[in-house]
């Protein structure tokens, strides 16, 4: 037998059952034994040297093997404990753990993360299928049981969401995925394998996003977002539907093409000023809609800044105010008509508010009372402006008017 084969056998014997510290101690003991005996025979010295060499090679191979493995794979190899730690960290970040169930006994084997997530305090007591069903929300128990019945009969992968209350009394929404597979240690038998994920926070975030999306879609205001240089970041589809423009046409200032020619310069100048100064944007302009007509809109935006005060985003809305402007114009026209009727009357007419303060007096009244500057009397108590002889009578008339009576 070649000496290299002897070395491999010696290395295997020592490496299989002894740790590195034990190997080091053994080498030192052998070396001390050889020196202490001082055997005069050349054979004894050679045998001692051979054993010492074999131990040295075994020790070198123990040290060298992890480095060679790491070099071959491009990185260090983690031990079982380190691998378990990595798996646990990944499970906690993903909020997911693995499980295994014996369908014959109903006993569930859970990862450490799942035991924590389910609030299982006594880990010495095995988790069972009936115990899990008991923790499940009553309305979801049939759903969960049905999924596992299908796994048991067909072996297909099932995905089910259900609510559960852990031993810590915390309600959670979970998603379980499982499948049937052949038991490796029992021919002809099956086992269930799968993962369980806590989707409580994920579902809450999705519902919040869905709430925001519906709120935006139902709002008459159309949102838009631009960066600190005025480049489009997000343009709602509502604006594209409204104007009939494509996304490429409307982006990066292209929306100005839909603004009325008489309003475009003002709208753009105000926007450029706001980009430079950071002041809030608020402007009204006419916008050409998809049918080719123009309607009045109000566009507003404010800047979001970072910790250093630099603008990072502009968030704005576009609101249809055409009908409101039409109502305001009609109201102004009506007020102008009423005022002209009052001014043209030959009677002395005054308009008071509910507190008896003067709001209006026509020309006839100003002439009769010899008032040149009406502004000095506006919003003043009308009764106090009368002479003492008539003041009390005027105050009684005002009091009666407040109750709906006439005098």
Secondary structure, DSSP 8 states (H G I E B T S, - for coil): --HHHHHHHHHHHHHHH--HHHHHHHHHHHHHHHHHH----HHHHHHHHHHHHHHHHHHHHHHHHHHHHHHHHTS----HHHHHHHHHHHHHHHTEEEEEE-TTT-EEEE-HHHHHHHT---TTS-EEHHHHHHHB-GGGHHHHHHHHHHHHHH---EEEEEEEE-TT--EEEEEEEEEEEE-SSSTT-EEEEEEEEE-HHHHHHHHHHHHHHHHHHHSSEEEEEEETTS-EEEE-HHHHHHH---HHHHTTTGGGGGB-HHHHHHHHHHHHHHHHH---EEEEEEEE-TTS-EEEEEEEEEEEE-TTS-EEEEEEEEEE-HHHHHHHHHHHHHHHHHHHHHHH-SS--EEE-TTSBEEEE-HHHHHHTT-S-GGGTTTSBTGGGS-HHHHHHHHHHHHHHHTT---
